[in-house]
Amino acid sequence: MDSKTKALEVTDLTVAYQRKPVLWDIDLDVPSGVLMAIVGPNGAGKTTLIKTILGLLKPAAGHVLIHGKSYIEQRQIVGYVPQRGSVDWDFPTSVLDVVMMGRYGELGWFKRPGRRERDLAHDALTKVGMADYADRQISQLSGGQQQRVFLARALVQDAQIYFMDEPFQGVDATTERAIVTLLQELRAAGKTVIVVHHDLQTVPEYFDWVTLLNVRCIASGPVSQVFTDDNLRSTYGGRVGFLSRNGTATEVAYGHPV
């Protein structure tokens, strides 16, 4: 993979909290136009990896390039959907205003959004099935509806690469399917989408690329090559329950069905 085809390059990345490594010597190359899951056990560093890539956390070592340049240089082509639980949903603002915040990177904070921004926000809300809620206060929405609003905010950025931290957490099956369809449409449009994901069962169905993470990068590449029993064993270090591709229930313990 040459540098021109890489959406994301992470080199020798180490992140530590109080001298304890949370991520250790991560090397990661992600090609443009893939839909990638980051999976691993609790405490594996998945959210930390996303936040460090986005400059929200400072690494102890290493560097990150997005389409060949630093995040600061590329922030206008980056979309981010944080974990829903990390957001103050009691902040008094409307759904439409939240979505229009996705345009501030292009507008700047001191230029008021105009008709074009409102139209883009309404279009994005329509795509995520939330057009009828534009004037609703965000605190009045269900968890799944809030997640759709944050996806709409990312969509109006018209980014080239999207980072999403657990977008399926706490949503119903209908919302999950709507989100998956949207992510696959982004990939079809040539965007790169990187998703922190916890449900191993759906990885082969939803994603074409996967990174297995547990403080270190265990493996990264196409799902068909990387999402194996041996790599899951190395990542989770114990039993991993999920449904296999043929739909039968399987529990993997150190790489062997039990």
Protein Blocks (a to p, Z undefined) as FASTA:
>chain_A
ZZklpmbdcehiacdeehiafbghiacdddehiacdddddehilmmmmmmmmnopaccfb
dcddeehiafklmmmmpccdddfklpcfkbccdfklmmmmmmmmmnopmbccdfklmmmm
mmmmmmnopmmmmmpcfklpcfklmmmmmmmmmmmnopabdcdehklgopafklmmmmmm
mmmmmmmnopacddddfblklmmmmpmbdcddehiafbgcdfklmmcfklmmmmnopacd
dddfkopacddeehiaZZ
